[in-house]
Amino acid sequence: MTERTGRQAGAGRRFLINLIGAVGLVFGFLPMVKYLLDLDLFDFTVAPYEWLGLTGAARFLPPAMVLVTCLVIAYVLERGAAES
């Protein structure tokens, strides 16, 4: 019984890590690709940042902060999963 509960907790943690990674990709990496390549395909990824009205290189700051934050959180969760 304990083994099954441990596996379920590990699966839940893995799902959370994957979800955080997906958020980092969609709202961190893809907006930077959109800004670099000027692709209309990824317009939905910059919607959370449009209200800031940033121009030039400053456009990269919010997506970079999201990407770095997601990477750090996923790393900490992954490290905790490996220890348990």
DSSP file (Angstrom, degrees, kcal/mol; ACC not computed):
  #  RESIDUE AA STRUCTURE BP1 BP2  ACC     N-H-->O    O-->H-N    N-H-->O    O-->H-N    TCO  KAPPA ALPHA  PHI   PSI    X-CA   Y-CA   Z-CA
    1    1 A M     >        0   0    0      0, 0.0     4,-1.6     0, 0.0     5,-0.1   0.000 360.0 360.0 360.0 -40.8    0.0    0.0    0.0
    2    2 A T  H  >  +     0   0    0      1,-0.2     4,-2.2     2,-0.2     5,-0.2   0.867 360.0  56.3 -67.1 -36.3    2.8    2.4    0.8
    3    3 A E  H  > S+     0   0    0      1,-0.2     4,-1.9     2,-0.2    -1,-0.2   0.897 106.4  49.7 -63.9 -40.4    4.6    1.7   -2.5
    4    4 A R  H  > S+     0   0    0      1,-0.2     4,-2.2     2,-0.2    -1,-0.2   0.906 110.4  49.7 -66.4 -41.5    1.5    2.6   -4.5
    5    5 A T  H  X S+     0   0    0     -4,-1.6     4,-2.2     1,-0.2    -1,-0.2   0.891 109.7  51.9 -64.3 -40.0    1.1    5.9   -2.7
    6    6 A G  H  X S+     0   0    0     -4,-2.2     4,-2.0     1,-0.2    -1,-0.2   0.882 109.7  49.5 -63.1 -39.3    4.7    6.7   -3.2
    7    7 A R  H  X S+     0   0    0     -4,-1.9     4,-2.2     2,-0.2    -2,-0.2   0.893 110.0  50.5 -67.2 -39.8    4.4    6.1   -6.9
    8    8 A Q  H  X S+     0   0    0     -4,-2.2     4,-2.3     2,-0.2    -2,-0.2   0.896 109.8  50.1 -66.7 -38.8    1.3    8.3   -7.1
    9    9 A A  H  X S+     0   0    0     -4,-2.2     4,-2.2     1,-0.2    -1,-0.2   0.891 110.9  50.3 -64.7 -38.7    3.1   11.1   -5.4
   10   10 A G  H  X S+     0   0    0     -4,-2.0     4,-2.3     2,-0.2    -2,-0.2   0.876 110.1  49.8 -66.5 -37.1    6.0   10.7   -7.8
   11   11 A A  H  X S+     0   0    0     -4,-2.2     4,-2.4     2,-0.2    -2,-0.2   0.886 110.3  50.4 -68.4 -38.4    3.6   10.8  -10.7
   12   12 A G  H  X S+     0   0    0     -4,-2.3     4,-2.1     2,-0.2    -2,-0.2   0.902 111.7  47.4 -65.2 -40.4    1.9   14.0   -9.4
   13   13 A R  H  X S+     0   0    0     -4,-2.2     4,-2.4     2,-0.2    -2,-0.2   0.903 111.3  51.1 -67.1 -40.8    5.3   15.6   -8.9
   14   14 A R  H  X S+     0   0    0     -4,-2.3     4,-2.4     2,-0.2    -2,-0.2   0.907 109.4  51.0 -62.5 -41.6    6.4   14.6  -12.5
   15   15 A F  H  X S+     0   0    0     -4,-2.4     4,-2.5     1,-0.2    -1,-0.2   0.915 110.2  49.5 -61.3 -43.0    3.1   16.1  -13.9
   16   16 A L  H  X S+     0   0    0     -4,-2.1     4,-2.5     2,-0.2    -2,-0.2   0.903 110.2  50.2 -63.1 -42.4    3.8   19.3  -12.0
   17   17 A I  H  X S+     0   0    0     -4,-2.4     4,-2.1     1,-0.2    -1,-0.2   0.913 112.3  47.6 -62.0 -42.9    7.3   19.5  -13.4
   18   18 A N  H  X S+     0   0    0     -4,-2.4     4,-2.2     2,-0.2    -2,-0.2   0.884 111.2  51.0 -65.8 -38.7    6.0   18.9  -16.9
   19   19 A L  H  X S+     0   0    0     -4,-2.5     4,-2.2     2,-0.2    -2,-0.2   0.910 110.4  48.3 -65.9 -42.5    3.3   21.5  -16.5
   20   20 A I  H  X S+     0   0    0     -4,-2.5     4,-2.3     1,-0.2    -1,-0.2   0.889 111.1  51.9 -64.3 -39.1    5.8   24.1  -15.3
   21   21 A G  H  X S+     0   0    0     -4,-2.1     4,-2.1    -5,-0.2    -2,-0.2   0.894 108.3  50.7 -63.3 -39.9    8.1   23.2  -18.2
   22   22 A A  H  X S+     0   0    0     -4,-2.2     4,-2.8     2,-0.2     5,-0.2   0.902 110.0  49.6 -65.1 -41.1    5.2   23.7  -20.7
   23   23 A V  H  X S+     0   0    0     -4,-2.2     4,-2.8     1,-0.2     5,-0.3   0.914 110.4  51.5 -62.8 -42.4    4.4   27.1  -19.2
   24   24 A G  H  X>S+     0   0    0     -4,-2.3     5,-1.6     1,-0.2     4,-1.0   0.885 113.2  44.7 -61.7 -39.3    8.1   28.1  -19.5
   25   25 A L  I  <>S+     0   0    0     -4,-2.1     5,-2.7     3,-0.2    -2,-0.2   0.933 118.2  41.6 -69.8 -46.0    8.2   27.1  -23.1
   26   26 A V  I  <5S+     0   0    0     -4,-2.8    -2,-0.2     1,-0.2    -3,-0.2   0.913 129.7  25.3 -71.9 -43.1    4.9   28.7  -24.1
   27   27 A F  I  <5S+     0   0    0     -4,-2.8    39,-0.2    -5,-0.2    -1,-0.2   0.383 133.4  32.7-106.3   4.4    5.3   32.0  -22.2
   28   28 A G  I  X5S+     0   0    0     -4,-1.0     4,-0.8    -5,-0.3    -3,-0.2   0.688 125.1  27.0-118.4 -58.0    9.1   32.2  -22.0
   29   29 A F  I  ><S+     0   0    0     -5,-1.6     4,-1.9     2,-0.2     3,-0.3   0.932 117.5  53.0 -79.4 -47.4   10.8   30.6  -25.0
   30   30 A L  H  ><S+     0   0    0     -5,-2.7     4,-2.7     1,-0.2     5,-0.2   0.863 104.9  54.8 -63.3 -37.4    8.1   31.1  -27.7
   31   31 A P  H  > S+     0   0    0      0, 0.0     4,-2.6     0, 0.0    -1,-0.2   0.897 108.0  50.7 -61.6 -35.5    7.7   34.8  -27.2
   32   32 A M  H  X S+     0   0    0     -4,-0.8     4,-2.4    -3,-0.3    -2,-0.2   0.902 110.7  48.5 -66.4 -39.0   11.5   35.3  -27.6
   33   33 A V  H  X S+     0   0    0     -4,-1.9     4,-2.8     2,-0.2     5,-0.3   0.907 111.2  51.3 -64.0 -41.4   11.3   33.3  -30.9
   34   34 A K  H  X>S+     0   0    0     -4,-2.7     4,-1.9     1,-0.2     5,-0.7   0.921 111.9  46.0 -61.5 -44.6    8.3   35.4  -32.0
   35   35 A Y  H  <5S+     0   0    0     -4,-2.6    -1,-0.2     2,-0.2    -2,-0.2   0.893 116.2  45.5 -66.6 -39.2   10.2   38.6  -31.3
   36   36 A L  H  <5S+     0   0    0     -4,-2.4    -2,-0.2    -5,-0.2    -1,-0.2   0.920 126.8  27.2 -70.1 -43.7   13.4   37.4  -33.0
   37   37 A L  H  <5S-     0   0    0     -4,-2.8    -2,-0.2    -5,-0.2    -1,-0.2   0.513  96.8-131.6 -99.6  -6.1   11.7   36.0  -36.1
   38   38 A D  T  <5 +     0   0    0     -4,-1.9     2,-0.4    -5,-0.3    -3,-0.2   0.934  42.1 172.7  53.2  53.0    8.6   38.3  -36.2
   39   39 A L    > < -     0   0    0     -5,-0.7     3,-0.6    -6,-0.2    -1,-0.2  -0.789  33.8-155.6 -95.1 130.7    6.2   35.4  -36.6
   40   40 A D  G >  S+     0   0    0     -2,-0.4     3,-1.5     1,-0.2     4,-0.2   0.684  87.5  77.2 -74.2 -17.6    2.5   36.0  -36.5
   41   41 A L  G 3  S+     0   0    0      1,-0.3     3,-0.4     2,-0.1    -1,-0.2   0.825  95.3  46.3 -61.2 -33.2    2.0   32.3  -35.5
   42   42 A F  G X> S+     0   0    0     -3,-0.6     3,-1.2     1,-0.2     4,-0.5   0.053  72.6 117.3-101.8  24.9    3.1   33.0  -31.9
   43   43 A D  G X4 S+     0   0    0     -3,-1.5     3,-1.1     1,-0.3     4,-0.4   0.842  70.2  62.5 -59.8 -33.4    1.1   36.1  -31.3
   44   44 A F  G >4 S+     0   0    0     -3,-0.4     3,-0.5     1,-0.2    -1,-0.3   0.759  95.3  61.4 -64.9 -23.5   -0.9   34.3  -28.5
   45   45 A T  G <4 S+     0   0    0     -3,-1.2    -1,-0.2     1,-0.2    -2,-0.2   0.714 103.6  47.6 -78.2 -19.6    2.4   33.9  -26.5
   46   46 A V  G XX S+     0   0    0     -3,-1.1     3,-1.5    -4,-0.5     4,-1.0   0.443  81.4  98.8 -99.9  -0.4    3.0   37.6  -26.1
   47   47 A A  H X> S+     0   0    0     -3,-0.5     3,-0.7    -4,-0.4     4,-0.5   0.877  79.7  54.4 -55.5 -41.7   -0.5   38.6  -25.1
   48   48 A P  H 34 S+     0   0    0      0, 0.0    -1,-0.3     0, 0.0    -2,-0.1   0.714 114.0  42.9 -66.6 -15.8    0.4   38.7  -21.3
   49   49 A Y  H X> S+     0   0    0     -3,-1.5     3,-1.2     1,-0.1     4,-0.5   0.526  87.9  87.9-106.5  -8.2    3.2   41.1  -22.1
   50   50 A E  H X< S+     0   0    0     -4,-1.0     3,-1.4    -3,-0.7    -1,-0.1   0.864  81.0  61.5 -61.1 -37.8    1.5   43.5  -24.6
   51   51 A W  T 3< S+     0   0    0     -4,-0.5    -1,-0.3     1,-0.3    -2,-0.1   0.704  92.5  66.9 -65.9 -18.5    0.1   45.8  -21.9
   52   52 A L  T <4 S-     0   0    0     -3,-1.2    -1,-0.3    -4,-0.1    -2,-0.2   0.803  90.9-148.3 -71.3 -27.7    3.6   46.6  -20.7
   53   53 A G    <<  +     0   0    0     -3,-1.4     2,-0.2    -4,-0.5    -3,-0.1   0.818  32.1 168.3  65.7  32.0    4.3   48.4  -24.0
   54   54 A L        -     0   0    0     -5,-0.5     2,-0.3     4,-0.1    -1,-0.2  -0.489  13.4-166.9 -78.5 147.4    8.0   47.5  -24.0
   55   55 A T    >   +     0   0    0     -2,-0.2     3,-1.2     4,-0.0     4,-0.1  -0.874  46.0   3.1-129.3 164.0   10.0   48.1  -27.2
   56   56 A G  G >  S-     0   0    0     -2,-0.3     3,-1.3     1,-0.2     4,-0.2  -0.298 126.3 -15.0  65.4-142.9   13.4   47.0  -28.4
   57   57 A A  G >  S+     0   0    0      1,-0.3     3,-1.6     2,-0.2     4,-0.3   0.721 125.4  75.0 -68.8 -21.5   15.5   44.7  -26.3
   58   58 A A  G X  S+     0   0    0     -3,-1.2     3,-1.1     1,-0.3    -1,-0.3   0.726  80.2  73.1 -65.3 -20.0   13.3   45.4  -23.2
   59   59 A R  G <  S+     0   0    0     -3,-1.3    -1,-0.3     1,-0.2    -2,-0.2   0.791  91.3  58.1 -61.6 -26.6   10.6   43.1  -24.8
   60   60 A F  G <> S+     0   0    0     -3,-1.6     4,-2.1    -4,-0.2    -1,-0.2   0.664  87.3  78.4 -79.5 -16.2   12.8   40.1  -24.0
   61   61 A L  H <> S+     0   0    0     -3,-1.1     4,-2.6    -4,-0.3     5,-0.2   0.949  91.9  45.2 -63.9 -53.3   12.8   40.8  -20.2
   62   62 A P  H  > S+     0   0    0      0, 0.0     4,-2.2     0, 0.0     5,-0.2   0.937 116.6  45.0 -60.3 -46.4    9.4   39.4  -19.2
   63   63 A P  H  > S+     0   0    0      0, 0.0     4,-2.6     0, 0.0    -2,-0.2   0.898 113.6  51.1 -63.3 -35.9    9.6   36.2  -21.2
   64   64 A A  H  X S+     0   0    0     -4,-2.1     4,-2.7     2,-0.2     5,-0.2   0.902 109.4  50.2 -65.8 -39.4   13.2   35.7  -20.0
   65   65 A M  H  X S+     0   0    0     -4,-2.6     4,-2.3     2,-0.2    -1,-0.2   0.905 111.8  48.0 -64.6 -40.4   12.1   36.1  -16.4
   66   66 A V  H  X S+     0   0    0     -4,-2.2     4,-2.5    -5,-0.2    -2,-0.2   0.930 113.2  48.2 -64.1 -45.1    9.3   33.6  -16.9
   67   67 A L  H  X S+     0   0    0     -4,-2.6     4,-2.3     2,-0.2    -2,-0.2   0.927 113.7  45.4 -63.0 -46.4   11.7   31.1  -18.6
   68   68 A V  H  X S+     0   0    0     -4,-2.7     4,-2.4     2,-0.2    -1,-0.2   0.916 113.4  50.3 -65.3 -42.8   14.3   31.4  -15.9
   69   69 A T  H  X S+     0   0    0     -4,-2.3     4,-2.5    -5,-0.2     5,-0.2   0.922 111.7  47.6 -61.6 -44.5   11.7   31.2  -13.1
   70   70 A C  H  X S+     0   0    0     -4,-2.5     4,-2.6     1,-0.2     5,-0.2   0.893 111.7  50.7 -64.5 -39.4   10.2   28.1  -14.6
   71   71 A L  H  X S+     0   0    0     -4,-2.3     4,-2.3    -5,-0.2    -2,-0.2   0.918 111.9  47.0 -64.2 -42.2   13.6   26.4  -15.1
   72   72 A V  H  X S+     0   0    0     -4,-2.4     4,-2.5     2,-0.2    -2,-0.2   0.931 113.9  46.8 -66.4 -45.5   14.6   27.1  -11.5
   73   73 A I  H  X S+     0   0    0     -4,-2.5     4,-2.5     1,-0.2     5,-0.2   0.924 113.6  48.3 -63.3 -43.7   11.3   25.8  -10.1
   74   74 A A  H  X S+     0   0    0     -4,-2.6     4,-2.6    -5,-0.2    -1,-0.2   0.889 111.8  50.6 -63.8 -38.4   11.4   22.7  -12.2
   75   75 A Y  H  X S+     0   0    0     -4,-2.3     4,-2.6    -5,-0.2    -2,-0.2   0.926 110.8  47.9 -64.3 -44.6   15.0   22.1  -11.2
   76   76 A V  H  X S+     0   0    0     -4,-2.5     4,-2.1     2,-0.2    -2,-0.2   0.918 114.4  46.3 -63.9 -42.6   14.2   22.4   -7.5
   77   77 A L  H  X S+     0   0    0     -4,-2.5     4,-2.1     2,-0.2    -1,-0.2   0.903 113.3  49.5 -65.8 -40.0   11.2   20.0   -7.9
   78   78 A E  H  X S+     0   0    0     -4,-2.6     4,-2.0     2,-0.2    -2,-0.2   0.896 110.1  50.5 -65.8 -39.5   13.3   17.6   -9.9
   79   79 A R  H  X S+     0   0    0     -4,-2.6     4,-1.5     1,-0.2    -1,-0.2   0.898 111.1  48.9 -64.8 -40.3   16.1   17.6   -7.4
   80   80 A G  H  X S+     0   0    0     -4,-2.1     4,-1.3     1,-0.2    -1,-0.2   0.847 109.4  52.9 -66.2 -35.0   13.6   17.0   -4.6
   81   81 A A  H  < S+     0   0    0     -4,-2.1    -2,-0.2     1,-0.2    -1,-0.2   0.861 108.0  50.8 -68.6 -35.4   12.1   14.1   -6.6
   82   82 A A  H  < S+     0   0    0     -4,-2.0    -1,-0.2     1,-0.2    -2,-0.2   0.840 109.3  50.9 -71.4 -32.0   15.5   12.5   -7.0
   83   83 A E  H  <        0   0    0     -4,-1.5    -1,-0.2     1,-0.2    -2,-0.2   0.793 360.0 360.0 -76.0 -28.3   16.2   12.7   -3.3
   84   84 A S     <        0   0    0     -4,-1.3    -1,-0.2    -5,-0.1    -2,-0.2   0.482 360.0 360.0 -91.9 360.0   13.0   11.1   -2.2
